[in-house]
Amino acid sequence: MSLARTKRGLVFKLIFSMIFSFWISQNIYAQTDKDSSETSEIDYKKEAPDFELPDLDGKMVQLQDYKDKILVLHIATTWCPFCNAEAPHLEKLYQEYKDKGVEVLIIDVKEPKELVEQQLKKKHDLSFPILLDTDGEVAASFAPEKILPELSRDEVMLASNLIIDQEGKIRFMSLLDSKNFDAELLALKEKLNELL
């Protein structure tokens, strides 16, 4: 096994451990501070940050292009196992809801186009757009206000799902929780049905 491959594996494990630790602390915080007005609900119904990113064909895509549509947004990387596990479910969701005014986008964070095309688009046969956030700034702009200092704002958002309504407001946000993967997908569909 090459040294570069070993280093890459160690970096992945470190990042995954940091994200997992973050979620444990978030769950503890949510349970001990349920009566506070500063729970995760603070992120809902706020204006989604506008963005402009290229898709895999180089076409620039903006949030405002989806005005009057409901947008499901997934923030991903090719090396994230949860992102890869969720990709086929997002394609199925897109096929089920696209005729009801729902669009799906993936924003890939800090990876080259060729890798994203092979390891997300083609691997999972995705028919909806994938956008390239090469510096991670767009992903970071969606991050909740409260994050652990050792995580960057774009790392916090990996494997996250958001629903942005027709008025550009965030109506749903689920951050990575590997123990509740199925429940998150169900909650996503329930919120979509509620908004339709």
C-alpha positions as CSV (number, residue, x, y, z in Angstrom):
1,M,0.0,0.0,0.0
2,S,1.4,3.4,-0.9
3,L,2.3,6.1,1.6
4,A,-0.1,8.5,-0.1
5,R,-3.0,6.1,0.1
6,T,-2.2,5.4,3.8
7,K,-2.1,9.2,4.5
8,R,-5.4,9.7,2.7
9,G,-7.0,6.9,4.8
10,L,-5.8,8.5,8.0
11,V,-7.1,11.9,7.0
12,F,-10.5,10.4,6.2
13,K,-10.6,8.6,9.6
14,L,-9.6,11.8,11.4
15,I,-12.3,13.9,9.6
16,F,-14.9,11.2,10.2
17,S,-14.0,11.0,13.9
18,M,-14.3,14.8,14.2
19,I,-17.7,14.9,12.6
20,F,-18.9,12.0,14.7
21,S,-17.7,13.8,17.9
22,F,-19.5,16.9,16.7
23,W,-22.7,15.0,16.4
24,I,-22.5,13.5,19.8
25,S,-21.9,16.9,21.3
26,Q,-24.8,18.3,19.3
27,N,-27.2,15.6,20.6
28,I,-26.1,16.2,24.2
29,Y,-26.6,20.0,23.7
30,A,-30.0,19.5,22.1
31,Q,-31.2,17.3,25.0
32,T,-29.9,19.6,27.7
33,D,-31.1,22.8,26.1
34,K,-34.5,21.9,24.7
35,D,-36.2,24.9,26.2
36,S,-33.7,27.4,24.8
37,S,-34.6,29.4,21.8
38,E,-31.2,28.6,20.4
39,T,-31.8,25.0,19.3
40,S,-31.3,23.8,15.7
41,E,-34.7,25.3,14.8
42,I,-32.8,28.6,14.5
43,D,-31.7,27.5,11.1
44,Y,-35.1,26.8,9.7
45,K,-37.1,29.3,7.7
46,K,-34.1,31.6,7.4
47,E,-33.1,32.9,4.0
48,A,-30.9,30.5,2.1
49,P,-27.6,32.0,1.1
50,D,-27.4,32.7,-2.6
51,F,-24.7,31.0,-4.6
52,E,-23.4,30.7,-8.1
53,L,-21.4,27.5,-8.9
54,P,-20.5,25.6,-12.1
55,D,-22.1,22.3,-12.8
56,L,-20.1,19.4,-14.4
57,D,-20.6,20.9,-17.9
58,G,-19.3,24.3,-16.8
59,K,-22.7,26.0,-16.8
60,M,-23.1,28.5,-14.0
61,V,-26.0,27.7,-11.7
62,Q,-27.5,30.1,-9.1
63,L,-30.0,29.5,-6.3
64,Q,-32.3,32.0,-7.9
65,D,-32.6,29.7,-10.9
66,Y,-34.8,27.5,-8.7
67,K,-37.2,30.3,-7.7
68,D,-40.8,28.9,-7.5
69,K,-39.4,25.4,-7.1
70,I,-38.7,23.3,-4.0
71,L,-35.0,22.4,-3.9
72,V,-33.5,19.5,-2.1
73,L,-29.8,20.3,-1.6
74,H,-27.2,17.7,-0.6
75,I,-23.7,18.6,0.3
76,A,-21.2,15.8,-0.5
77,T,-17.7,14.6,-1.3
78,T,-16.8,11.4,-3.2
79,W,-14.9,9.9,-0.3
80,C,-17.8,10.3,2.2
81,P,-19.5,6.9,2.7
82,F,-22.8,8.5,3.8
83,C,-22.9,10.7,0.7
84,N,-22.4,7.7,-1.5
85,A,-25.0,5.7,0.3
86,E,-27.5,8.5,0.0
87,A,-26.9,9.3,-3.7
88,P,-29.1,6.5,-5.1
89,H,-31.9,7.5,-2.7
90,L,-31.7,11.1,-3.9
91,E,-32.0,9.9,-7.5
92,K,-35.1,7.9,-6.5
93,L,-36.5,10.9,-4.7
94,Y,-35.8,13.1,-7.7
95,Q,-37.6,10.7,-10.1
96,E,-40.6,10.5,-7.7
97,Y,-40.9,14.3,-7.1
98,K,-39.6,16.0,-10.2
99,D,-43.0,16.3,-11.8
100,K,-44.3,18.0,-8.6
101,G,-42.0,21.0,-8.8
102,V,-39.1,19.5,-6.8
103,E,-35.5,19.8,-7.9
104,V,-32.5,18.0,-6.5
105,L,-28.9,19.3,-6.4
106,I,-25.6,18.0,-5.0
107,I,-22.9,20.5,-4.1
108,D,-19.6,18.7,-4.1
109,V,-17.0,20.2,-1.8
110,K,-13.3,20.8,-2.8
111,E,-12.9,18.1,-5.4
112,P,-11.9,18.1,-9.1
113,K,-14.5,17.8,-11.8
114,E,-13.2,14.5,-13.2
115,L,-13.3,12.7,-9.8
116,V,-16.8,14.0,-9.1
117,E,-18.0,13.0,-12.6
118,Q,-16.7,9.4,-12.2
119,Q,-17.3,8.8,-8.5
120,L,-20.7,10.4,-8.0
121,K,-22.5,11.2,-11.3
122,K,-21.6,8.0,-13.3
123,K,-21.1,5.7,-10.4
124,H,-24.7,6.3,-9.2
125,D,-26.2,7.2,-12.6
126,L,-27.5,10.6,-11.3
127,S,-29.7,12.6,-13.6
128,F,-29.9,15.8,-11.6
129,P,-27.1,18.5,-11.5
130,I,-23.9,18.3,-9.4
131,L,-22.3,21.6,-8.6
132,L,-18.6,22.1,-7.8
133,D,-17.8,24.1,-4.7
134,T,-14.0,24.1,-5.2
135,D,-13.1,26.2,-2.2
136,G,-15.9,25.0,0.2
137,E,-17.3,28.6,0.7
138,V,-20.8,27.8,-0.4
139,A,-21.1,24.7,1.8
140,A,-19.7,26.8,4.7
141,S,-22.4,29.5,4.1
142,F,-25.1,26.9,5.0
143,A,-23.5,25.8,8.3
144,P,-25.4,26.5,11.5
145,E,-24.1,29.3,13.7
146,K,-23.0,26.9,16.5
147,I,-20.2,24.6,15.4
148,L,-17.2,23.1,17.2
149,P,-14.0,25.2,16.7
150,E,-12.0,22.3,15.5
151,L,-14.3,21.7,12.5
152,S,-14.3,24.0,9.5
153,R,-17.8,25.2,8.4
154,D,-17.7,23.2,5.2
155,E,-16.7,20.0,7.0
156,V,-19.7,20.4,9.3
157,M,-22.0,20.4,6.3
158,L,-20.8,17.1,4.6
159,A,-23.6,14.6,4.1
160,S,-26.2,17.3,5.0
161,N,-29.6,17.6,3.4
162,L,-31.5,20.9,3.1
163,I,-34.9,21.7,1.7
164,I,-35.2,25.3,0.3
165,D,-38.8,26.4,-0.4
166,Q,-40.2,28.4,-3.3
167,E,-39.4,31.7,-1.5
168,G,-35.7,30.7,-0.9
169,K,-36.1,29.9,2.7
170,I,-34.5,26.9,4.4
171,R,-37.4,24.7,5.6
172,F,-35.4,21.6,6.6
173,M,-31.9,20.8,7.5
174,S,-30.5,17.5,8.6
175,L,-26.8,17.2,9.4
176,L,-24.9,14.0,9.3
177,D,-26.2,11.4,11.8
178,S,-25.0,7.9,10.8
179,K,-27.2,6.2,13.4
180,N,-30.4,7.8,12.0
181,F,-29.8,7.6,8.3
182,D,-33.1,6.0,7.4
183,A,-35.0,8.3,9.7
184,E,-33.4,11.3,8.1
185,L,-34.5,10.2,4.6
186,L,-38.0,9.6,5.9
187,A,-38.0,13.1,7.5
188,L,-36.8,14.6,4.2
189,K,-39.7,13.0,2.4
190,E,-42.2,14.0,5.0
191,K,-41.1,17.6,4.8
192,L,-41.4,17.5,1.0
193,N,-44.9,16.2,1.2
194,E,-45.8,18.9,3.7
195,L,-44.5,21.6,1.4
196,L,-46.3,20.3,-1.7
